[in-house]
Amino acid sequence: MAAWERAQFQHPESKAIGWEGTGHWLHQERPGEFNSLLIAWLASLD
């Protein structure tokens, strides 16, 4: 699935990451890792 998702991105800093053992609620299941990735991506935006 991540390969399909990568093709949808338009921003060069966007990426797809698959976390095994998690569902659709990444922000609740792994909040520390999710927030770190989100903050880094937001910082990369113009």
N, C-alpha and C positions, 0 to 999 in steps of 0.2 A: 504494500500500500504506500509506503514512503516514497518509492520511485514515482508513482503516479502523482503524488502530492507535490514532489519537487518540480514537476513540469508545470505546475499551476502558478508558481511564484514569479513575481515580476521584480521584486526588490532584490538586489544582489546579496544582501546579508540574510535573506530568508533561508530557512532550511527545515527539513522534516526530520524528526527524531522519533524513533519508536522505542517505547519503554515497555519491556516485557513485564507481565504481571500487573499491569495497570489497566484501568478501564477508560471511560470517557470523562472522568473527573480528576484529571491530572493535578489541577490546582488544589484539590482537597486531599488526594492520595499522596502526593509528593510535593507539598507546597514550597519547600526550600529550593529544590532543584528547579521547579517550574518558575518561581519568581526570579531566580538568578538568570535563567535563560531569557525570560521576558524582559527584564531590566536591561540586559546586554543588547537585545534586539532593538528595544526602544531607543537606547543610546546611539545606535548605529543609523537611525533615521535622520534625515536632514531637517 
